[in-house]
Amino acid sequence: MPIADRIGDHQARCLPHLLTLRMLARDDAEAPFPWLIGTQVAEATVAILAEAEAAGREARAATGGGPDTGIFLGVRLTRLATAADDAIAAAEAGEYTHLRRHLHRFEVLTSAIWTVQD
């Protein structure tokens, strides 16, 4: 299977999780159970991070895995993990305005990683 197809598979497995995050970010009503939203945000972001990391490993292997590629993707994954942590913290604190902002940033960074890996 070509590398583009394998990376595409990782992207496809992220879609349900991205949709969950979009639904949580668009909800204008404050949720009565912030710990539940925190759990949903954590589960979705962890799954997306895992797929992005797996796709990054495959991309590095396909390109020869030079140090520059590893550093570049590593920095992007660190930014994505930080955005995930920020979103989880905002959800657990019941800060829904901040949650929406952090989820938007997480989605933008996820899209950027897929663009680089493509």
GITA-V741515 format. One record per residue. N is the residue number from 0. OMEGA is omega in degrees with one decimal (999 if undefined). NEAR is the number of other C-alpha atoms within 8 Angstrom. Layout:
N/OMEGA/NEAR  N/OMEGA/NEAR
//
This chain:
0/179.4/4  1/-178.0/5  2/-179.8/9  3/178.2/7  4/179.8/8  5/177.1/11  6/176.1/13  7/176.6/8  8/177.7/8  9/178.8/12  10/-178.9/11  11/178.9/7  12/178.5/9  13/-172.9/11  14/179.4/8  15/-179.7/7  16/176.7/12  17/177.8/11  18/176.2/8  19/-180.0/9  20/177.8/11  21/179.3/9  22/178.9/8  23/-178.8/9  24/-176.8/10  25/-178.1/7  26/-178.9/7  27/-178.6/4  28/176.1/4  29/-176.6/7  30/179.5/7  31/-176.0/4  32/-176.5/6  33/179.6/11  34/177.9/8  35/177.7/7  36/176.8/12  37/178.1/13  38/179.5/9  39/179.1/8  40/-179.9/12  41/-178.8/10  42/-178.4/8  43/-177.5/12  44/178.2/10  45/178.9/9  46/179.7/10  47/177.5/11  48/-179.9/11  49/179.0/8  50/178.9/12  51/177.9/14  52/179.3/9  53/178.1/9  54/177.6/12  55/177.3/10  56/179.6/8  57/178.8/11  58/178.4/12  59/180.0/12  60/-178.3/8  61/-178.2/8  62/-179.6/7  63/172.9/6  64/178.0/10  65/-177.6/8  66/180.0/6  67/179.0/6  68/179.9/9  69/179.5/10  70/-178.6/8  71/179.8/8  72/178.7/10  73/178.3/8  74/179.5/8  75/178.6/10  76/177.1/12  77/176.9/8  78/179.7/9  79/179.0/12  80/177.7/9  81/178.0/8  82/177.6/12  83/179.3/14  84/179.0/8  85/179.9/10  86/179.2/14  87/-179.9/13  88/179.0/9  89/179.3/13  90/-178.1/15  91/178.7/11  92/-179.1/7  93/179.5/9  94/-170.0/9  95/176.0/9  96/177.6/6  97/179.2/9  98/-179.8/14  99/179.8/12  100/-179.2/8  101/177.8/12  102/176.4/14  103/178.6/9  104/178.5/9  105/-179.7/11  106/178.6/9  107/179.3/8  108/176.3/11  109/178.4/10  110/179.6/8  111/178.9/8  112/-180.0/12  113/178.5/10  114/179.5/7  115/-176.7/6  116/176.2/9  117/999/6
//
